């Protein structure tokens, strides 16, 4: 069974990123590159040996540059590219399934959302962006799994058959150093709410046993999908 985990590769050397990718290959769906994109596009293609690649560029530009930027990253080997919904860009038909629209960053609380977008509740802005993504025929969106607790958002995503890609995934009771995420959910809850891909970074990299964390997340995902009839066992069992 294919994993739903996308590993967020944080700032490290390309060589170190490839070592992590080799270690986790076969246990995760793929890898997310964000700031590491500035180290060179060739890393995208190098990572493809070990899994899929999400180029998390959050492109926000004029329409012509949106199109060019997305195509550039796809031509470099990315499986899909993130763009920000605030750009209000409609992907051409040939790119519709290769872009993911970013809604509200998972580090935003209501106060920050009010300052940036004008909505006094982040959930209202997420709802607006999801609605607009549907109008613009997006096939993937990025939001917090916590946002999927909202019945209106959840229903819109399910009815439109949009794949929800959700960062800010945390294990129950876990502590992450330097955690700047506000809207969080556990792996099990995330998939129960309809999350297609779970983006996980620091909980893996800060762990004394990263493989155990990945195995546990995969197990929790299976538990959320199938209850007790899991095909995988938690690490060590």
Secondary structure, DSSP 8 states (H G I E B T S, - for coil): ----EEEEE-S--HHHHHHHHHHHBTTBSEEEESGGGGG-THHHHHHTTTSEEEEEEEE-S-HHHHHHHHHHHHHTT-SEEEEEGGG-----GGGTTSEEEE-S-TT--HHHHHHHHS-SSHHHHHHHHHHHHHHTT-SEEE--GGGGGSHHHHHHHHHHT-EEEE--B--TT---TT----S-B-HHHHHHTTEEEEEE-HHHHTSSSHHHHHHHHHHHHHHHHHTT--SS--TT-
